[in-house]
Amino acid sequence: MPYKLKLEDFDYFMPDANQVTIDQMLMLGHNILPGVNGWSGFLTQYFHPDDETILYIDERENDDHLFIGGCLVSAKEKHEILPELSQFKNTFRSENNAEQWFLKGSGMHAGVDKDNGDDALSRWILWAKFLKTFPCFYRFHSVSLNKKKFIYSESQPKWKNIERYRCAYEALFKTLEQNRHSKITVVTDNVQGAQLKGLKQAIENSVNILERKVLLDPPVPKEDFSSIDSNWLQFVDMQIYALSRFTFPSGRNVLMDFEKYSYDVSEGDFIISSDPKELMKQRIQVSKYFILKDIFHHLRLKFVTRLVSPHYTETISSMVCISDKEVLNFADIVDKSIHGFCNRAHSSITFDFHEI
């Protein structure tokens, strides 16, 4: 039996109106790497060549968009996720052995019933609470590709598919600029066909993007639910599901309809009811907004934004958007959009990235 929400689960996230948190901050300074002149901001550094990192990636794709995202983790610290994610899975579905099912943002599990509406809400509320205390350091990296606007150089359909994936992965590798001297290994699930070919081509070309060629580990088997790599991929799947729904929403539905309160307030349609039953529904709706926005704030604080490197003429970031052009500082746009949407409920709301 999945976890059943209690009233205190909603109360947990209701903010203190007198408290200013890091979530409400928006950093606007540049992050400057060595070798850059003429910029002001925060001096940062390349990581040491002996530092080994792992980029765990997964993808979400539909007819219009390709979203590849993941977490960059220190090889020395990657094991720390095991007790954390096991505890979450045991809380969410205590009747199942945490090492025998795969946590997916879409609600599908191997050997576990699909989430219904209440289960899905429980999942994301518990996930928001989980992220508040998640101790593992990681950086979020992604590439978002608009298929309708992407300009191909290949003419044949089979080569176009490979080209699209290759360009997406190459752009993803550009987001690793701070680790350009380090050993970086990519870990993914069982990608196949044009996607695998595009990934391998991008791996070969990575030496032209970074100082060292990116390495590619064998894919994590589908039947693996419990290894360190599998746990990170499960974590990634949850995070990219949430963020991809923000950057490319379906209508107004970003994630679990949590944005309904913000929309209603901004449009003047939210009136506090005097009916006790309706008031309880409104309380849940308001609480849901404050609960689930924490997921997006957590993510935006994992971005690298406005990074200045001697190897690029423009500012870059840990997120890229590709349409008919390549936007290397996309994380800055998403960061500001999440900040505005989650902090200013009375403002005019827009986060339509389709025009990029």
C-alpha positions as CSV (number, residue, x, y, z in Angstrom):
1,M,0.0,0.0,0.0
2,P,1.6,3.3,-1.1
3,Y,2.1,6.1,1.5
4,K,-1.1,7.9,2.4
5,L,-0.9,11.7,2.9
6,K,-1.7,13.2,6.2
7,L,-2.6,16.8,7.0
8,E,0.8,17.4,8.6
9,D,2.4,16.6,5.2
10,F,0.8,19.6,3.8
11,D,1.5,21.8,6.8
12,Y,5.2,20.9,6.7
13,F,5.9,23.1,3.6
14,M,3.7,26.1,4.5
15,P,6.2,29.0,4.6
16,D,6.8,31.5,7.4
17,A,5.8,34.8,5.9
18,N,8.5,36.5,8.0
19,Q,11.4,34.3,6.9
20,V,13.6,34.9,3.9
21,T,15.1,31.7,2.5
22,I,17.8,31.0,0.0
23,D,15.1,29.9,-2.4
24,Q,13.9,33.5,-2.6
25,M,17.4,34.7,-3.7
26,L,18.4,35.2,-7.3
27,M,22.1,35.5,-8.0
28,L,23.0,37.7,-10.9
29,G,26.8,37.8,-10.8
30,H,29.0,36.1,-13.4
31,N,31.1,33.1,-12.5
32,I,34.6,33.6,-14.0
33,L,37.0,30.9,-14.9
34,P,40.8,31.4,-15.0
35,G,42.1,33.0,-18.1
36,V,39.3,35.5,-18.6
37,N,39.9,39.2,-18.6
38,G,37.6,42.2,-18.5
39,W,34.8,40.6,-16.4
40,S,33.6,41.2,-12.9
41,G,32.0,38.6,-10.8
42,F,32.8,35.5,-8.7
43,L,36.1,33.8,-9.5
44,T,35.6,30.1,-9.9
45,Q,38.0,27.4,-11.1
46,Y,38.5,24.3,-13.2
47,F,38.4,21.1,-11.3
48,H,41.7,19.2,-10.9
49,P,42.6,16.7,-13.6
50,D,42.8,14.0,-11.0
51,D,39.1,14.6,-10.0
52,E,37.0,11.8,-11.5
53,T,33.3,12.6,-12.1
54,I,30.4,10.6,-13.4
55,L,27.6,12.1,-15.5
56,Y,24.4,10.1,-15.0
57,I,22.0,10.9,-17.8
58,D,18.5,9.9,-19.0
59,E,16.2,11.4,-21.6
60,R,12.5,12.3,-22.2
61,E,11.3,12.8,-25.7
62,N,8.1,13.5,-27.7
63,D,7.3,14.6,-31.2
64,D,8.4,18.2,-30.5
65,H,11.2,18.0,-28.0
66,L,14.2,16.0,-26.9
67,F,15.3,16.6,-23.3
68,I,18.5,14.9,-22.1
69,G,19.4,15.7,-18.5
70,G,21.5,14.3,-15.7
71,C,23.6,14.8,-12.6
72,L,27.3,15.2,-12.4
73,V,28.6,13.4,-9.3
74,S,32.1,12.9,-7.8
75,A,33.2,9.3,-8.2
76,K,34.4,9.3,-4.6
77,E,31.0,10.3,-3.3
78,K,28.6,8.5,-5.6
79,H,28.0,5.6,-3.1
80,E,26.3,8.0,-0.7
81,I,23.0,7.8,-2.5
82,L,22.3,4.2,-1.6
83,P,20.9,4.6,1.9
84,E,19.2,7.9,1.0
85,L,17.1,6.6,-2.0
86,S,16.4,3.3,-0.2
87,Q,14.9,5.2,2.7
88,F,12.7,7.2,0.3
89,K,11.5,4.1,-1.5
90,N,10.7,2.3,1.8
91,T,8.7,5.3,2.9
92,F,6.8,5.6,-0.3
93,R,6.0,1.9,-0.8
94,S,6.9,0.1,2.4
95,E,5.3,-3.1,1.2
96,N,8.0,-3.6,-1.5
97,N,11.6,-4.3,-1.2
98,A,13.5,-1.2,-2.2
99,E,16.1,-3.3,-4.1
100,Q,13.5,-4.9,-6.3
101,W,11.7,-2.1,-8.0
102,F,12.7,0.9,-10.1
103,L,11.6,4.4,-9.0
104,K,10.4,6.3,-12.1
105,G,8.9,9.8,-12.3
106,S,6.2,8.6,-14.7
107,G,4.8,6.2,-12.0
108,M,5.7,2.9,-13.7
109,H,7.6,0.3,-11.8
110,A,8.8,-3.2,-12.4
111,G,6.6,-5.5,-10.3
112,V,4.8,-2.5,-8.6
113,D,1.3,-1.2,-9.5
114,K,1.1,2.0,-11.4
115,D,0.4,5.1,-9.4
116,N,-3.1,6.5,-9.3
117,G,-3.7,10.2,-8.8
118,D,-3.3,10.2,-5.1
119,D,-0.2,8.0,-5.2
120,A,1.4,10.3,-7.7
121,L,0.7,13.3,-5.5
122,S,2.2,11.4,-2.5
123,R,5.3,10.6,-4.5
124,W,6.0,14.2,-5.4
125,I,5.2,15.6,-1.9
126,L,7.5,13.0,-0.3
127,W,10.1,13.7,-3.0
128,A,10.0,17.5,-2.2
129,K,10.5,16.6,1.5
130,F,13.3,14.2,0.6
131,L,15.2,16.8,-1.4
132,K,15.2,19.2,1.5
133,T,17.6,16.9,3.4
134,F,19.3,15.1,0.4
135,P,23.1,15.3,1.3
136,C,24.7,14.2,-1.9
137,F,26.4,17.0,-3.9
138,Y,25.6,17.1,-7.6
139,R,25.3,19.6,-10.4
140,F,22.4,19.4,-12.9
141,H,23.2,19.4,-16.6
142,S,20.8,19.2,-19.5
143,V,20.2,19.9,-23.2
144,S,16.7,20.8,-24.6
145,L,16.3,20.4,-28.3
146,N,13.3,21.8,-30.3
147,K,12.8,19.3,-33.1
148,K,10.6,21.7,-35.1
149,K,13.3,24.3,-35.3
150,F,16.5,22.3,-35.4
151,I,18.4,22.8,-38.6
152,Y,19.8,19.6,-40.1
153,S,22.9,19.3,-42.3
154,E,22.0,15.7,-43.3
155,S,19.4,15.0,-45.9
156,Q,18.5,11.3,-45.3
157,P,16.0,10.6,-42.5
158,K,18.2,7.9,-40.9
159,W,21.2,10.2,-40.7
160,K,19.0,13.1,-39.5
161,N,18.1,11.1,-36.4
162,I,21.7,10.3,-35.6
163,E,22.7,14.0,-36.2
164,R,20.0,15.2,-33.9
165,Y,21.3,13.0,-31.0
166,R,24.9,13.7,-31.8
167,C,24.4,17.5,-31.7
168,A,22.4,17.2,-28.4
169,Y,25.1,15.2,-26.7
170,E,27.9,17.4,-28.0
171,A,26.0,20.4,-26.6
172,L,25.6,18.6,-23.3
173,F,29.4,18.1,-23.1
174,K,29.8,21.9,-23.5
175,T,28.0,22.3,-20.2
176,L,30.9,20.4,-18.5
177,E,33.3,23.3,-19.0
178,Q,34.3,23.5,-15.3
179,N,35.4,19.9,-15.5
180,R,37.2,20.2,-18.9
181,H,40.5,18.9,-17.4
182,S,38.9,16.0,-15.4
183,K,38.1,12.4,-16.2
184,I,34.4,12.3,-17.0
185,T,32.5,9.1,-17.4
186,V,28.9,9.0,-18.8
187,V,26.5,6.4,-17.4
188,T,23.1,5.8,-19.0
189,D,20.5,3.2,-19.4
190,N,20.1,0.9,-22.4
191,V,20.0,3.4,-25.3
192,Q,19.8,1.9,-28.7
193,G,19.6,2.7,-32.4
194,A,20.2,6.2,-33.7
195,Q,20.5,7.5,-30.1
196,L,23.3,5.1,-29.3
197,K,25.1,6.0,-32.6
198,G,24.7,9.7,-32.0
199,L,26.0,9.3,-28.4
200,K,29.1,7.3,-29.6
201,Q,29.9,9.9,-32.3
202,A,29.6,12.7,-29.6
203,I,31.9,10.7,-27.3
204,E,34.5,10.6,-30.1
205,N,34.1,14.3,-30.7
206,S,34.3,15.2,-27.0
207,V,38.1,15.6,-27.2
208,N,37.4,18.7,-29.4
209,I,35.1,20.2,-26.7
210,L,37.0,19.3,-23.5
211,E,40.6,18.6,-22.7
212,R,40.0,14.9,-22.3
213,K,37.8,12.5,-24.1
214,V,34.6,11.6,-22.3
215,L,34.3,7.9,-21.4
216,L,31.2,5.8,-21.8
217,D,30.4,3.0,-19.4
218,P,28.3,0.0,-20.5
219,P,24.6,0.7,-20.0
220,V,23.0,-0.2,-16.7
221,P,20.8,-3.3,-17.2
222,K,17.0,-2.9,-16.9
223,E,16.9,-5.6,-14.3
224,D,19.3,-3.7,-12.1
225,F,17.3,-2.0,-9.3
226,S,19.8,-1.7,-6.5
227,S,23.4,-0.8,-7.7
228,I,24.9,2.6,-7.1
229,D,24.6,3.5,-10.8
230,S,21.0,2.3,-10.9
231,N,20.1,4.4,-7.9
232,W,21.6,7.5,-9.5
233,L,19.7,6.9,-12.7
234,Q,16.5,6.5,-10.7
235,F,17.2,9.8,-9.0
236,V,17.9,11.4,-12.4
237,D,14.7,10.1,-13.8
238,M,12.7,11.9,-11.1
239,Q,14.6,15.2,-11.6
240,I,14.4,15.4,-15.3
241,Y,10.7,14.4,-15.3
242,A,10.1,17.4,-13.1
243,L,12.3,19.9,-14.9
244,S,11.2,18.8,-18.4
245,R,7.6,19.4,-17.4
246,F,8.6,22.9,-16.4
247,T,10.5,23.9,-19.5
248,F,8.1,22.2,-21.9
249,P,4.7,22.1,-20.1
250,S,1.6,20.5,-21.6
251,G,-0.8,23.5,-21.6
252,R,-0.8,24.7,-18.0
253,N,0.0,21.4,-16.4
254,V,3.6,21.6,-15.3
255,L,3.6,18.9,-12.6
256,M,0.7,17.6,-10.7
257,D,-1.2,20.8,-11.5
258,F,0.7,22.5,-8.6
259,E,0.7,25.8,-10.5
260,K,-3.1,26.1,-10.5
261,Y,-3.0,28.2,-7.3
262,S,-0.5,30.6,-8.7
263,Y,-2.5,31.0,-12.0
264,D,-5.8,31.5,-10.1
265,V,-4.3,34.1,-7.8
266,S,-2.6,36.1,-10.6
267,E,-5.8,36.1,-12.6
268,G,-8.0,37.1,-9.6
269,D,-9.9,33.8,-9.6
270,F,-8.9,32.6,-6.1
271,I,-11.5,33.5,-3.5
272,I,-11.4,32.0,0.0
273,S,-14.5,29.9,0.5
274,S,-16.7,29.9,3.6
275,D,-17.7,26.3,3.0
276,P,-15.6,24.0,5.4
277,K,-15.4,21.2,2.8
278,E,-14.4,23.6,0.0
279,L,-12.0,25.4,2.3
280,M,-10.2,22.1,2.9
281,K,-9.8,21.6,-0.8
282,Q,-8.4,25.1,-1.2
283,R,-6.0,24.4,1.7
284,I,-4.7,21.4,-0.1
285,Q,-4.4,23.3,-3.4
286,V,-2.4,26.2,-1.7
287,S,-0.2,23.7,0.2
288,K,0.5,21.8,-3.0
289,Y,1.9,24.9,-4.6
290,F,4.2,25.6,-1.7
291,I,5.2,21.9,-1.4
292,L,6.0,21.2,-5.0
293,K,7.7,24.5,-5.8
294,D,10.5,23.3,-3.5
295,I,11.4,20.7,-6.1
296,F,12.0,23.4,-8.7
297,H,13.9,25.6,-6.3
298,H,16.1,22.7,-5.4
299,L,16.9,22.1,-9.0
300,R,17.6,25.7,-9.9
301,L,20.2,25.9,-7.1
302,K,22.0,23.0,-8.8
303,F,22.4,24.9,-12.0
304,V,25.6,26.6,-13.1
305,T,24.7,30.0,-14.7
306,R,26.5,32.9,-16.4
307,L,29.8,31.0,-16.6
308,V,32.5,33.0,-18.4
309,S,35.3,30.8,-20.0
310,P,38.2,31.8,-22.1
311,H,37.1,29.1,-24.6
312,Y,33.7,30.7,-25.4
313,T,32.9,34.2,-26.6
314,E,29.5,34.2,-24.7
315,T,28.4,33.2,-21.2
316,I,27.6,29.5,-20.9
317,S,25.8,27.4,-18.3
318,S,25.1,23.8,-17.3
319,M,22.0,23.8,-19.5
320,V,21.7,24.3,-23.3
321,C,18.7,24.9,-25.5
322,I,18.9,24.1,-29.2
323,S,16.4,25.3,-31.8
324,D,17.6,27.1,-35.0
325,K,20.4,28.4,-32.7
326,E,22.3,27.2,-29.7
327,V,21.6,29.0,-26.4
328,L,24.5,28.1,-24.1
329,N,23.3,30.1,-21.1
330,F,19.9,28.5,-21.0
331,A,20.2,27.7,-17.3
332,D,20.1,31.4,-16.6
333,I,16.8,31.7,-18.4
334,V,15.3,28.7,-16.6
335,D,16.7,29.9,-13.2
336,K,15.0,33.3,-13.5
337,S,11.8,31.7,-14.7
338,I,11.6,29.3,-11.8
339,H,12.5,32.0,-9.4
340,G,9.8,34.3,-10.7
341,F,7.1,31.7,-11.0
342,C,7.7,30.2,-7.6
343,N,8.2,33.4,-5.6
344,R,5.7,35.9,-7.1
345,A,2.3,34.3,-7.1
346,H,0.7,37.6,-8.0
347,S,2.8,38.3,-11.0
348,S,2.1,37.8,-14.7
349,I,3.2,34.2,-15.3
350,T,5.1,33.1,-18.3
351,F,7.7,30.4,-18.9
352,D,7.2,29.6,-22.6
353,F,10.6,28.6,-24.0
354,H,9.1,27.5,-27.3
355,E,10.1,30.9,-28.8
356,I,13.8,30.3,-28.2
